[in-house]
Amino acid sequence: MKAGKIALVGWMMVAVGLSTTLAQTTETKPHRWTVYGGIGPNYYFNNLETASQHVTEVNYSFVTRIMWEPEHFLSLGFETGYNRLYSLSGDGPVIGKSSIVNVAVPLQVVVSMKFFDDFYANFNLGQAILLNRVTTQNNGDFHATVLSLGDFAATIGYRKDISPRFRLGTELKAYYSSKLNDKNLSLLFMAGYRLW
């Protein structure tokens, strides 16, 4: 009888200890994976030699990023999105009204380094799918898709936690596409959600 009571008390102590440990682990467990999304305007550094005066240099970008963020200064991830490099419109005697839209869809690895509490820098490296859409009034449409093998981006950003899972911030991002030497600068408004 006495041994049974001792065993019962022992099991109760183990159960209380385990529940306390699990509760502490659950409360302090960091969310290491975060998904980010952003949108904003971008400025194209016009390098076209033909019809450069018809280029619309202010366009827009969308960004989607998933990051693994351990409790260190460095984190790793993957980024994609829609980066409208430039658009061009004109009117010619043979082709009539025409427009050209050049877009980069990046597929890049991201290395992020945090400095101070809320500031960070990202460095992207990878490929991009370049979409070139030409529409003419008299000669039809011409579309081309090509792969750019060496695209780069560098970002300086600020983000602030507004809850344990949600973050808001802004980024200034420079993008370089090596295929046609295209460059632009984006101002992105970002939102992040910690997954687990």
Accessible surface in RSA format (square Angstrom, percent):
REM  Atomic radii and reference values for relative SASA: ProtOr
REM  Chains: A
REM  Algorithm: Lee & Richards
REM  Probe-radius: 1.40
REM  Slices: 20
REM RES _ NUM      All-atoms   Total-Side   Main-Chain    Non-polar    All polar
REM                ABS   REL    ABS   REL    ABS   REL    ABS   REL    ABS   REL
RES MET A   1   188.73  97.7 137.48  91.0  51.25 122.0 114.97  97.8  73.75  97.7
RES LYS A   2   160.66  78.4 154.71  94.9   5.94  14.2  99.86  89.9  60.79  64.8
RES ALA A   3    77.26  71.0  66.84 103.2  10.42  23.7  70.60  99.4   6.66  17.6
RES GLY A   4    45.39  56.0   0.00   N/A  45.39  56.0  36.89 101.2   8.50  19.0
RES LYS A   5   124.12  60.6 121.53  74.6   2.59   6.2  69.68  62.7  54.44  58.0
RES ILE A   6   114.22  65.0 109.61  81.7   4.61  11.1 112.14  80.8   2.07   5.6
RES ALA A   7    51.23  47.1  40.69  62.8  10.55  24.0  50.63  71.3   0.60   1.6
RES LEU A   8   110.21  61.4 107.22  76.7   3.00   7.5 109.67  77.0   0.54   1.5
RES VAL A   9    83.26  54.8  82.93  75.1   0.33   0.8  83.26  72.3   0.00   0.0
RES GLY A  10    30.01  37.0   0.00   N/A  30.01  37.0  29.36  80.6   0.65   1.4
RES TRP A  11   180.36  72.4 175.89  85.1   4.47  10.5 150.97  80.5  29.39  47.7
RES MET A  12   113.80  58.9 110.45  73.1   3.35   8.0 101.13  86.0  12.67  16.8
RES MET A  13   134.20  69.5 122.27  80.9  11.93  28.4 105.60  89.8  28.60  37.9
RES VAL A  14    80.48  53.0  73.18  66.2   7.30  17.6  79.81  69.3   0.67   1.8
RES ALA A  15    58.47  53.8  49.66  76.6   8.81  20.0  55.00  77.5   3.46   9.2
RES VAL A  16    97.85  64.4  96.42  87.3   1.43   3.4  97.81  85.0   0.04   0.1
RES GLY A  17    34.37  42.4   0.00   N/A  34.37  42.4  33.43  91.7   0.94   2.1
RES LEU A  18   106.38  59.2 104.95  75.1   1.43   3.6 105.21  73.9   1.17   3.2
RES SER A  19    65.19  55.1  56.60  75.5   8.59  19.8  47.11 100.3  18.08  25.3
RES THR A  20    66.74  47.5  61.77  62.6   4.96  11.8  50.28  67.5  16.45  24.9
RES THR A  21    77.25  54.9  76.63  77.7   0.62   1.5  51.56  69.3  25.69  38.8
RES LEU A  22   116.35  64.8 116.09  83.1   0.26   0.7 116.31  81.7   0.05   0.1
RES ALA A  23    48.36  44.5  39.76  61.4   8.60  19.6  47.75  67.2   0.61   1.6
RES GLN A  24   107.26  60.0 106.48  77.8   0.78   1.9  33.64  71.6  73.62  55.8
RES THR A  25    76.36  54.3  71.14  72.1   5.22  12.4  59.32  79.7  17.04  25.8
RES THR A  26   105.13  74.8  89.03  90.3  16.10  38.4  68.36  91.8  36.77  55.6
RES GLU A  27   143.06  82.1 106.08  80.3  36.98  88.0  45.72  88.4  97.34  79.5
RES THR A  28   107.26  76.3  83.65  84.8  23.61  56.3  73.86  99.2  33.40  50.5
RES LYS A  29   124.07  60.5 110.36  67.7  13.71  32.6  66.76  60.1  57.31  61.0
RES PRO A  30    43.47  31.7  33.08  30.2  10.39  37.8  42.26  34.9   1.21   7.5
RES HIS A  31    52.25  28.6  43.57  30.3   8.69  22.2  25.98  26.8  26.27  30.6
RES ARG A  32    88.22  37.0  88.22  45.0   0.00   0.0  25.66  35.1  62.56  37.9
RES TRP A  33    86.70  34.8  86.70  42.0   0.00   0.0  69.99  37.3  16.71  27.1
RES THR A  34     0.08   0.1   0.08   0.1   0.00   0.0   0.08   0.1   0.00   0.0
RES VAL A  35    53.36  35.1  51.12  46.3   2.25   5.4  51.12  44.4   2.25   6.1
RES TYR A  36     7.72   3.6   7.19   4.1   0.54   1.4   7.42   5.6   0.30   0.4
RES GLY A  37    32.30  39.8   0.00   N/A  32.30  39.8  25.92  71.1   6.38  14.3
RES GLY A  38    11.90  14.7   0.00   N/A  11.90  14.7   4.87  13.4   7.03  15.7
RES ILE A  39    90.35  51.4  90.29  67.3   0.06   0.1  90.29  65.0   0.06   0.2
RES GLY A  40     7.58   9.3   0.00   N/A   7.58   9.3   7.58  20.8   0.00   0.0
RES PRO A  41    63.07  46.0  60.02  54.7   3.05  11.1  61.50  50.8   1.57   9.7
RES ASN A  42     4.05   2.8   0.00   0.0   4.05   9.8   3.87   9.3   0.18   0.2
RES TYR A  43    92.63  43.2  92.23  52.5   0.40   1.0  61.31  46.1  31.31  38.6
RES TYR A  44     0.00   0.0   0.00   0.0   0.00   0.0   0.00   0.0   0.00   0.0
RES PHE A  45    91.44  45.7  87.36  54.1   4.08  10.6  89.73  54.4   1.70   4.9
RES ASN A  46    49.61  34.2  16.10  15.6  33.51  80.7  10.35  24.9  39.26  37.9
RES ASN A  47    55.71  38.4  29.76  28.8  25.95  62.5  30.23  72.8  25.48  24.6
RES LEU A  48    51.21  28.5  38.70  27.7  12.51  31.5  40.33  28.3  10.88  29.3
RES GLU A  49   173.45  99.6 134.89 102.1  38.56  91.8  54.23 104.9 119.23  97.3
RES THR A  50   115.90  82.4 104.36 105.8  11.54  27.5  76.10 102.2  39.80  60.2
RES ALA A  51    32.51  29.9  21.91  33.8  10.60  24.1  24.61  34.7   7.90  20.9
RES SER A  52    39.79  33.6  34.76  46.4   5.02  11.6   6.82  14.5  32.96  46.2
RES GLN A  53   142.18  79.5 103.85  75.9  38.33  91.3  63.27 134.7  78.91  59.8
RES HIS A  54    87.32  47.7  75.16  52.2  12.16  31.1  49.64  51.2  37.68  43.8
RES VAL A  55    17.66  11.6   0.00   0.0  17.66  42.5   0.24   0.2  17.41  47.2
RES THR A  56    67.93  48.3  62.36  63.2   5.57  13.3  43.39  58.3  24.54  37.1
RES GLU A  57    52.29  30.0  47.83  36.2   4.47  10.6   7.82  15.1  44.48  36.3
RES VAL A  58    97.64  64.3  86.50  78.3  11.14  26.8  86.50  75.2  11.14  30.2
RES ASN A  59    14.41   9.9   3.86   3.7  10.55  25.4   5.64  13.6   8.78   8.5
RES TYR A  60    82.13  38.3  82.13  46.7   0.00   0.0  58.71  44.1  23.41  28.9
RES SER A  61     3.53   3.0   3.53   4.7   0.00   0.0   3.46   7.4   0.07   0.1
RES PHE A  62    89.59  44.8  87.37  54.1   2.21   5.8  87.37  53.0   2.21   6.3
RES VAL A  63     8.99   5.9   6.35   5.7   2.64   6.4   6.41   5.6   2.58   7.0
RES THR A  64    71.50  50.9  70.58  71.5   0.93   2.2  42.20  56.7  29.30  44.3
RES ARG A  65     4.47   1.9   3.51   1.8   0.97   2.3   1.39   1.9   3.08   1.9
RES ILE A  66    64.66  36.8  63.65  47.4   1.01   2.4  63.65  45.8   1.01   2.8
RES MET A  67     3.85   2.0   3.85   2.5   0.00   0.0   3.85   3.3   0.00   0.0
RES TRP A  68    97.03  38.9  97.03  47.0   0.00   0.0  86.27  46.0  10.77  17.5
RES GLU A  69    24.92  14.3  16.92  12.8   8.00  19.0  15.17  29.3   9.75   8.0
RES PRO A  70    19.57  14.3  10.15   9.3   9.42  34.2  10.20   8.4   9.36  58.2
RES GLU A  71   125.76  72.2  91.28  69.1  34.48  82.1  45.56  88.1  80.20  65.5
RES HIS A  72   134.20  73.3 117.95  82.0  16.25  41.6  78.92  81.3  55.28  64.3
RES PHE A  73   135.61  67.8 131.77  81.6   3.84  10.0 131.93  80.0   3.68  10.5
RES LEU A  74   100.53  56.0  96.64  69.1   3.90   9.8  96.92  68.1   3.61   9.7
RES SER A  75    10.84   9.2   9.66  12.9   1.18   2.7   6.28  13.4   4.56   6.4
RES LEU A  76    89.56  49.9  88.78  63.5   0.78   2.0  88.87  62.4   0.69   1.9
RES GLY A  77    16.59  20.5   0.00   N/A  16.59  20.5  11.35  31.1   5.25  11.8
RES PHE A  78    91.22  45.6  90.40  56.0   0.81   2.1  90.40  54.8   0.81   2.3
RES GLU A  79     0.75   0.4   0.71   0.5   0.04   0.1   0.09   0.2   0.66   0.5
RES THR A  80    40.27  28.6  39.91  40.5   0.36   0.9  34.59  46.5   5.68   8.6
RES GLY A  81    16.49  20.3   0.00   N/A  16.49  20.3  10.70  29.4   5.78  12.9
RES TYR A  82    70.01  32.7  69.75  39.7   0.26   0.7  49.50  37.2  20.50  25.3
RES ASN A  83     9.53   6.6   9.53   9.2   0.00   0.0   4.34  10.4   5.19   5.0
RES ARG A  84    49.79  20.9  49.79  25.4   0.00   0.0   1.42   1.9  48.37  29.3
RES LEU A  85     0.00   0.0   0.00   0.0   0.00   0.0   0.00   0.0   0.00   0.0
RES TYR A  86    15.90   7.4  15.90   9.0   0.00   0.0   0.65   0.5  15.25  18.8
RES SER A  87    14.49  12.2  14.49  19.3   0.00   0.0   7.88  16.8   6.61   9.3
RES LEU A  88    19.75  11.0  17.81  12.7   1.94   4.9  18.44  13.0   1.31   3.5
RES SER A  89    65.60  55.4  61.27  81.8   4.33  10.0  30.06  64.0  35.54  49.8
RES GLY A  90    25.17  31.0   0.00   N/A  25.17  31.0  20.50  56.3   4.67  10.5
RES ASP A  91   111.88  78.4  72.60  72.3  39.27  92.9  30.56  71.9  81.32  81.1
RES GLY A  92    21.94  27.1   0.00   N/A  21.94  27.1  16.68  45.8   5.26  11.8
RES PRO A  93   142.04 103.5 102.08  93.1  39.96 145.2 115.20  95.1  26.84 166.8
RES VAL A  94   113.30  74.6 101.03  91.5  12.27  29.6 105.92  92.0   7.39  20.0
RES ILE A  95    60.52  34.4  60.51  45.1   0.01   0.0  60.51  43.6   0.01   0.0
RES GLY A  96     7.17   8.8   0.00   N/A   7.17   8.8   7.17  19.7   0.00   0.0
RES LYS A  97   138.04  67.3 134.38  82.4   3.66   8.7  77.50  69.8  60.54  64.5
RES SER A  98    20.03  16.9  13.42  17.9   6.62  15.2   5.67  12.1  14.36  20.1
RES SER A  99    41.38  35.0  40.93  54.6   0.45   1.0  24.42  52.0  16.95  23.8
RES ILE A 100    47.52  27.0  47.46  35.4   0.07   0.2  47.46  34.2   0.07   0.2
RES VAL A 101    31.84  21.0  31.84  28.8   0.00   0.0  31.84  27.7   0.00   0.0
RES ASN A 102     2.57   1.8   2.57   2.5   0.00   0.0   0.00   0.0   2.57   2.5
RES VAL A 103     3.45   2.3   3.45   3.1   0.00   0.0   3.45   3.0   0.00   0.0
RES ALA A 104     0.00   0.0   0.00   0.0   0.00   0.0   0.00   0.0   0.00   0.0
RES VAL A 105    31.11  20.5  31.11  28.2   0.00   0.0  31.11  27.0   0.00   0.0
RES PRO A 106     5.97   4.4   5.97   5.4   0.00   0.0   5.97   4.9   0.00   0.0
RES LEU A 107    67.07  37.3  58.38  41.8   8.69  21.8  58.38  41.0   8.69  23.4
RES GLN A 108     0.77   0.4   0.00   0.0   0.77   1.8   0.77   1.6   0.00   0.0
RES VAL A 109    87.77  57.8  86.55  78.4   1.22   2.9  86.55  75.2   1.22   3.3
RES VAL A 110     0.00   0.0   0.00   0.0   0.00   0.0   0.00   0.0   0.00   0.0
RES VAL A 111    57.28  37.7  57.28  51.9   0.00   0.0  57.28  49.8   0.00   0.0
RES SER A 112     3.72   3.1   3.56   4.8   0.16   0.4   1.47   3.1   2.25   3.1
RES MET A 113    82.29  42.6  82.27  54.4   0.02   0.0  46.13  39.2  36.16  47.9
RES LYS A 114    81.80  39.9  77.72  47.7   4.08   9.7  24.94  22.5  56.85  60.6
RES PHE A 115    67.19  33.6  64.18  39.8   3.01   7.8  67.19  40.7   0.00   0.0
RES PHE A 116   159.22  79.7 133.47  82.7  25.75  67.0 146.48  88.8  12.74  36.5
RES ASP A 117   123.24  86.3 107.70 107.2  15.54  36.7  26.23  61.7  97.00  96.7
RES ASP A 118    34.22  24.0  30.23  30.1   3.99   9.4   4.01   9.4  30.21  30.1
RES PHE A 119    85.81  42.9  85.70  53.1   0.11   0.3  85.75  52.0   0.06   0.2
RES TYR A 120     4.98   2.3   4.98   2.8   0.00   0.0   1.02   0.8   3.96   4.9
RES ALA A 121     6.75   6.2   6.75  10.4   0.00   0.0   6.75   9.5   0.00   0.0
RES ASN A 122     2.33   1.6   2.26   2.2   0.07   0.2   0.23   0.6   2.10   2.0
RES PHE A 123   109.61  54.8 106.35  65.9   3.26   8.5 106.67  64.7   2.94   8.4
RES ASN A 124     5.84   4.0   0.50   0.5   5.34  12.9   0.44   1.1   5.40   5.2
RES LEU A 125   104.71  58.3 102.70  73.5   2.01   5.0 102.70  72.1   2.01   5.4
RES GLY A 126    17.02  21.0   0.00   N/A  17.02  21.0  16.91  46.4   0.11   0.2
RES GLN A 127    71.27  39.9  71.17  52.0   0.10   0.2  12.71  27.1  58.56  44.4
RES ALA A 128     0.00   0.0   0.00   0.0   0.00   0.0   0.00   0.0   0.00   0.0
RES ILE A 129    56.80  32.3  56.80  42.3   0.00   0.0  56.80  40.9   0.00   0.0
RES LEU A 130     4.66   2.6   4.09   2.9   0.57   1.4   4.11   2.9   0.56   1.5
RES LEU A 131    37.57  20.9  37.57  26.9   0.00   0.0  37.57  26.4   0.00   0.0
RES ASN A 132    41.27  28.5  41.12  39.7   0.14   0.3  14.49  34.9  26.77  25.9
RES ARG A 133    81.02  34.0  79.66  40.6   1.36   3.2  30.46  41.6  50.56  30.6
RES VAL A 134    32.81  21.6  32.81  29.7   0.00   0.0  32.81  28.5   0.00   0.0
RES THR A 135    62.24  44.3  61.69  62.5   0.55   1.3  44.00  59.1  18.25  27.6
RES THR A 136    13.76   9.8   5.29   5.4   8.47  20.2   5.91   7.9   7.85  11.9
RES GLN A 137   121.80  68.1  85.35  62.4  36.44  86.8  33.22  70.7  88.58  67.2
RES ASN A 138    91.70  63.2  57.46  55.5  34.24  82.5  20.67  49.8  71.03  68.7
RES ASN A 139    74.55  51.4  51.94  50.2  22.61  54.4  17.04  41.0  57.51  55.6
RES GLY A 140    37.67  46.5   0.00   N/A  37.67  46.5  33.77  92.7   3.89   8.7
RES ASP A 141    83.27  58.3  54.85  54.6  28.42  67.2  11.48  27.0  71.78  71.6
RES PHE A 142   113.26  56.7 107.84  66.8   5.42  14.1 112.44  68.2   0.81   2.3
RES HIS A 143   109.97  60.1  73.66  51.2  36.30  92.9  57.04  58.8  52.93  61.6
RES ALA A 144    59.55  54.8  51.82  80.0   7.73  17.6  58.97  83.0   0.58   1.5
RES THR A 145    86.64  61.6  53.40  54.1  33.25  79.2  40.01  53.7  46.63  70.5
RES VAL A 146    64.84  42.7  58.64  53.1   6.20  14.9  64.84  56.3   0.00   0.0
RES LEU A 147    78.13  43.5  67.81  48.5  10.33  26.0  68.03  47.8  10.11  27.2
RES SER A 148     0.11   0.1   0.04   0.0   0.07   0.2   0.07   0.2   0.04   0.1
RES LEU A 149   127.40  71.0 106.87  76.5  20.54  51.6 106.93  75.1  20.47  55.1
RES GLY A 150    19.75  24.4   0.00   N/A  19.75  24.4  18.19  49.9   1.56   3.5
RES ASP A 151     0.00   0.0   0.00   0.0   0.00   0.0   0.00   0.0   0.00   0.0
RES PHE A 152    95.89  48.0  95.65  59.2   0.24   0.6  95.69  58.0   0.20   0.6
RES ALA A 153     7.47   6.9   0.00   0.0   7.47  17.0   3.48   4.9   4.00  10.6
RES ALA A 154    47.80  43.9  43.74  67.5   4.06   9.2  44.20  62.2   3.60   9.5
RES THR A 155     3.61   2.6   0.58   0.6   3.04   7.2   0.66   0.9   2.96   4.5
RES ILE A 156    99.40  56.6  96.58  72.0   2.83   6.8  96.58  69.5   2.83   7.7
RES GLY A 157     3.37   4.2   0.00   N/A   3.37   4.2   3.37   9.2   0.00   0.0
RES TYR A 158    80.04  37.4  79.58  45.3   0.46   1.2  55.42  41.6  24.63  30.4
RES ARG A 159    30.94  13.0  29.60  15.1   1.34   3.2  10.39  14.2  20.55  12.5
RES LYS A 160   104.61  51.0 104.07  63.9   0.54   1.3  62.27  56.0  42.34  45.1
RES ASP A 161    73.00  51.1  53.13  52.9  19.87  47.0  21.20  49.9  51.81  51.7
RES ILE A 162   106.65  60.7  69.71  51.9  36.93  89.0  77.56  55.9  29.09  78.9
RES SER A 163    42.69  36.1  30.06  40.1  12.63  29.1  39.59  84.3   3.10   4.3
RES PRO A 164   108.88  79.4  95.73  87.3  13.15  47.8 106.60  88.0   2.28  14.2
RES ARG A 165    79.27  33.3  78.97  40.3   0.30   0.7  22.92  31.3  56.35  34.2
RES PHE A 166   104.35  52.2 104.35  64.6   0.00   0.0 104.35  63.3   0.00   0.0
RES ARG A 167    32.67  13.7  31.65  16.1   1.02   2.4   1.42   1.9  31.25  18.9
RES LEU A 168    91.89  51.2  89.16  63.8   2.72   6.8  90.21  63.4   1.67   4.5
RES GLY A 169    16.68  20.6   0.00   N/A  16.68  20.6   8.86  24.3   7.81  17.5
RES THR A 170    49.25  35.0  48.67  49.3   0.58   1.4  47.56  63.9   1.69   2.6
RES GLU A 171     2.08   1.2   0.30   0.2   1.78   4.2   1.78   3.4   0.30   0.2
RES LEU A 172    90.63  50.5  85.60  61.2   5.03  12.7  85.60  60.1   5.03  13.5
RES LYS A 173     9.75   4.8   9.70   6.0   0.05   0.1   5.10   4.6   4.65   5.0
RES ALA A 174    48.13  44.3  45.49  70.2   2.63   6.0  45.88  64.6   2.25   6.0
RES TYR A 175     5.28   2.5   1.82   1.0   3.46   9.0   2.80   2.1   2.48   3.1
RES TYR A 176    73.52  34.3  73.32  41.7   0.20   0.5  48.00  36.1  25.52  31.5
RES SER A 177     0.00   0.0   0.00   0.0   0.00   0.0   0.00   0.0   0.00   0.0
RES SER A 178    48.86  41.3  30.51  40.7  18.35  42.3  21.33  45.4  27.53  38.6
RES LYS A 179   104.76  51.1  78.94  48.4  25.82  61.5  37.81  34.0  66.95  71.3
RES LEU A 180   104.92  58.4  89.92  64.3  15.00  37.7  96.06  67.5   8.86  23.8
RES ASN A 181    69.58  48.0  68.70  66.4   0.88   2.1  22.14  53.3  47.44  45.9
RES ASP A 182     2.69   1.9   2.69   2.7   0.00   0.0   0.00   0.0   2.69   2.7
RES LYS A 183    77.09  37.6  76.85  47.2   0.23   0.6  61.10  55.0  15.99  17.0
RES ASN A 184     1.50   1.0   0.00   0.0   1.50   3.6   0.00   0.0   1.50   1.5
RES LEU A 185    64.47  35.9  60.16  43.0   4.30  10.8  60.16  42.3   4.30  11.6
RES SER A 186     3.38   2.9   3.02   4.0   0.37   0.8   0.52   1.1   2.87   4.0
RES LEU A 187    77.59  43.2  75.99  54.4   1.60   4.0  75.99  53.4   1.60   4.3
RES LEU A 188     0.78   0.4   0.78   0.6   0.00   0.0   0.78   0.5   0.00   0.0
RES PHE A 189   115.71  57.9 108.81  67.4   6.90  18.0 109.55  66.4   6.16  17.6
RES MET A 190    10.89   5.6   5.68   3.8   5.22  12.4   6.94   5.9   3.95   5.2
RES ALA A 191    51.71  47.5  47.83  73.8   3.88   8.8  48.59  68.4   3.11   8.2
RES GLY A 192     3.91   4.8   0.00   N/A   3.91   4.8   2.18   6.0   1.73   3.9
RES TYR A 193    84.14  39.3  83.83  47.7   0.31   0.8  52.56  39.5  31.58  38.9
RES ARG A 194    30.79  12.9  30.79  15.7   0.00   0.0   3.74   5.1  27.04  16.4
RES LEU A 195    50.60  28.2  38.57  27.6  12.03  30.3  39.48  27.7  11.12  29.9
RES TRP A 196   149.51  60.0 145.11  70.2   4.41  10.4 134.93  71.9  14.59  23.7
END  Absolute sums over single chains surface
CHAIN  1 A    11864.1      10255.4       1608.7       8480.8       3383.3
END  Absolute sums over all chains
TOTAL         11864.1      10255.4       1608.7       8480.8       3383.3
